[in-house]
Amino acid sequence: MTSAIVLDIEGTTSPTSSVREDLYGYTRDRLPQWLADNGADAAAPVLAGTRELAGRPDADTAEVAEILRGWLGSDVKAEPLKTAQGLICHEGFRSGALHGEFFPDVAPALANWKAAGLTLYVYSSGSVRNQRDWFDFARGGELGSLISGYFDLSTAGPKREAASYAEIAGAIGVPAAEILFLSDHPDELDAAVAAGWSAVGVHRPGEPNPPRPPHRWIGSFAEIDPA
């Protein structure tokens, strides 16, 4: 029996291109000025964390901006970058410059699952702040009210490690065997299964991660009947 569903975002609920082009592009354009303007407060931990991870303790703000832009271009899952992106894009969502983009089958499926008594969660490498904004400011109407909680690298851990999924199960108070994880990445599915979860792969046209055994793969959330 499934009582909770945990969702990945990129390639699963939403086109990877919408995240990489919209959120990453918005962040890339604003990073240097945001770091310069907020170095004494909101950007301070980002500056310190980037210098430490990059092994550049004396890097000035401009160099940190270039390091972060390089990580963004390579899709490095670094916590300072995700923190900066969350704070920068938070402004964009509230101004109307950014919206969460979702595949058309997602909103009706989430509503149906919620109505059936399931609790829904999100686990993404993007910051919890970005995840909340993505669902709260979804194009076509908010979806945040359907989600009971969000997890990211700082609150759960890396997405390819079984311990991260055990951490989430403990946090939401649901037995591992009652949790279903939906993701487009085979390594994440492997980690969830290793933690005792059920897992189903989601492969949509044009998305980069090909299906891989032994997991079941679907092309639409409409194929999921978690009863």
MIBAPA-873776 format. One record per residue (C-alpha): z, y, x. Coordinates in pm, whole numbers, plus 50000, padded with zeros to 5 digits. Example, Ala and Ser with C-alpha at 12.3 -4.5 7.8 and 13.67 -1.06 7.14 Angstrom:
2
ZASE       w       v       u
ZASE   50780   49550   51230
ZASE   50714   49894   51367
***
This chain:
227
ZASE       w       v       u
ZASE   50000   50000   50000
ZASE   49911   50347   50124
ZASE   50152   50632   50054
ZASE   50028   50891   50305
ZASE   49691   50989   50448
ZASE   49658   51174   50780
ZASE   49332   51360   50841
ZASE   49147   51464   51152
ZASE   48938   51783   51116
ZASE   48637   51798   51353
ZASE   48370   51554   51237
ZASE   48600   51417   50966
ZASE   48678   51687   50709
ZASE   48454   51949   50868
ZASE   48135   51978   51073
ZASE   48209   51985   51445
ZASE   47958   52269   51476
ZASE   48158   52490   51240
ZASE   48466   52457   51461
ZASE   48285   52487   51795
ZASE   48058   52774   51694
ZASE   48278   52975   51459
ZASE   48632   52935   51596
ZASE   48535   52889   51958
ZASE   48284   53175   51948
ZASE   48532   53410   51783
ZASE   48794   53318   52042
ZASE   48558   53348   52339
ZASE   48448   53698   52243
ZASE   48803   53829   52199
ZASE   49001   53647   52469
ZASE   48986   53909   52751
ZASE   49091   54201   52533
ZASE   49356   54000   52348
ZASE   49517   53889   52674
ZASE   49511   54245   52807
ZASE   49659   54391   52489
ZASE   49931   54127   52440
ZASE   50032   54029   52791
ZASE   50392   54140   52743
ZASE   50448   53951   52417
ZASE   50227   53705   52226
ZASE   50000   53630   52523
ZASE   50283   53591   52778
ZASE   50327   53212   52734
ZASE   49949   53167   52731
ZASE   49917   53350   53063
ZASE   50204   53154   53219
ZASE   50085   52819   53085
ZASE   49728   52872   53201
ZASE   49835   52973   53551
ZASE   50049   52661   53577
ZASE   49789   52416   53444
ZASE   49511   52570   53653
ZASE   49722   52582   53970
ZASE   49656   52956   53994
ZASE   50005   53117   53991
ZASE   49873   53455   54102
ZASE   49577   53476   53862
ZASE   49544   53815   53698
ZASE   49465   53859   53329
ZASE   49089   53870   53386
ZASE   49094   53544   53583
ZASE   49309   53375   53318
ZASE   49055   53483   53056
ZASE   48775   53321   53256
ZASE   48977   53001   53303
ZASE   49041   52982   52929
ZASE   48676   53051   52851
ZASE   48579   52769   53087
ZASE   48818   52532   52913
ZASE   48680   52643   52579
ZASE   48326   52569   52691
ZASE   48428   52223   52810
ZASE   48646   52157   52503
ZASE   48954   52101   52718
ZASE   49254   52016   52496
ZASE   49495   52249   52677
ZASE   49798   52381   52494
ZASE   49772   52744   52622
ZASE   49413   52758   52502
ZASE   49499   52617   52161
ZASE   49785   52866   52128
ZASE   49559   53159   52214
ZASE   49287   53038   51980
ZASE   49536   53001   51696
ZASE   49667   53355   51737
ZASE   49326   53516   51784
ZASE   49158   53332   51495
ZASE   49458   53397   51269
ZASE   49342   53758   51257
ZASE   48985   53649   51184
ZASE   49082   53433   50888
ZASE   49284   53712   50734
ZASE   49010   53969   50781
ZASE   48751   53744   50615
ZASE   48551   53697   50935
ZASE   48636   53326   50946
ZASE   48654   53051   50683
ZASE   48735   52682   50689
ZASE   48414   52484   50641
ZASE   48434   52139   50478
ZASE   48196   51860   50390
ZASE   48129   51864   50012
ZASE   48309   51534   49942
ZASE   48638   51651   50097
ZASE   48788   51888   49837
ZASE   48746   51654   49537
ZASE   48879   51357   49735
ZASE   49188   51547   49852
ZASE   49258   51662   49496
ZASE   49220   51307   49363
ZASE   49444   51157   49630
ZASE   49710   51421   49571
ZASE   49696   51363   49195
ZASE   49740   50989   49258
ZASE   50072   51059   49430
ZASE   49968   51037   49795
ZASE   50100   51284   50050
ZASE   49838   51438   50277
ZASE   49876   51554   50636
ZASE   49652   51691   50909
ZASE   49657   51594   51277
ZASE   49420   51789   51500
ZASE   49408   51909   51858
ZASE   49374   52264   51722
ZASE   49700   52452   51680
ZASE   49901   52412   51362
ZASE   49834   52781   51295
ZASE   49457   52724   51310
ZASE   49486   52414   51093
ZASE   49681   52598   50822
ZASE   49433   52884   50823
ZASE   49138   52641   50812
ZASE   49269   52488   50488
ZASE   49423   52805   50338
ZASE   49103   53004   50386
ZASE   48856   52729   50302
ZASE   48519   52853   50187
ZASE   48498   52794   49813
ZASE   48873   52797   49752
ZASE   49199   52720   49930
ZASE   49292   52361   50010
ZASE   49623   52428   50183
ZASE   49828   52358   49871
ZASE   49714   51994   49891
ZASE   49851   51944   50243
ZASE   50216   51857   50302
ZASE   50223   51909   50679
ZASE   50029   51967   51000
ZASE   50056   51819   51350
ZASE   49900   51923   51680
ZASE   49927   51848   52053
ZASE   50255   52036   52089
ZASE   50429   51878   51788
ZASE   50298   51521   51809
ZASE   50128   51469   52145
ZASE   49779   51358   52259
ZASE   49558   51207   51993
ZASE   49461   50901   52197
ZASE   49818   50781   52255
ZASE   49999   50546   52015
ZASE   50329   50728   52074
ZASE   50187   51037   51902
ZASE   50127   50844   51582
ZASE   50475   50694   51597
ZASE   50609   51049   51631
ZASE   50422   51160   51319
ZASE   50539   50858   51118
ZASE   50897   50942   51206
ZASE   50851   51308   51119
ZASE   50707   51243   50774
ZASE   50946   50956   50702
ZASE   50682   50705   50598
ZASE   50660   50347   50733
ZASE   50367   50308   50972
ZASE   50212   50036   50755
ZASE   50184   50283   50463
ZASE   49989   50549   50657
ZASE   49609   50570   50657
ZASE   49439   50772   50932
ZASE   49085   50907   50895
ZASE   48903   51020   51208
ZASE   48556   51028   51360
ZASE   48682   50926   51706
ZASE   48717   50555   51790
ZASE   48983   50615   52057
ZASE   49203   50796   51805
ZASE   49160   50512   51556
ZASE   49261   50264   51827
ZASE   49578   50462   51900
ZASE   49673   50485   51532
ZASE   49626   50111   51482
ZASE   49834   50042   51794
ZASE   50114   50239   51625
ZASE   50093   50018   51317
ZASE   49885   50250   51097
ZASE   49577   50164   50896
ZASE   49269   50351   51016
ZASE   48917   50411   50889
ZASE   48641   50575   51087
ZASE   48435   50856   50937
ZASE   48079   50896   51060
ZASE   47864   51170   50914
ZASE   47500   51255   50990
ZASE   47462   51474   51296
ZASE   47816   51422   51422
ZASE   47855   51318   51788
ZASE   48088   51014   51786
ZASE   47912   50685   51702
ZASE   48095   50409   51511
ZASE   48260   50139   51716
ZASE   48411   49802   51616
ZASE   48649   49673   51502
ZASE   48715   49960   51263
ZASE   48570   50006   50917
ZASE   48345   50313   50899
ZASE   48252   50529   50601
ZASE   48015   50820   50545
ZASE   48209   50995   50268
ZASE   48569   51030   50153
ZASE   48446   50907   49812
ZASE   48439   50557   49966
ZASE   48816   50557   50017
ZASE   49033   50398   49749
ZASE   49381   50400   49904
ZASE   49553   50231   49610
***
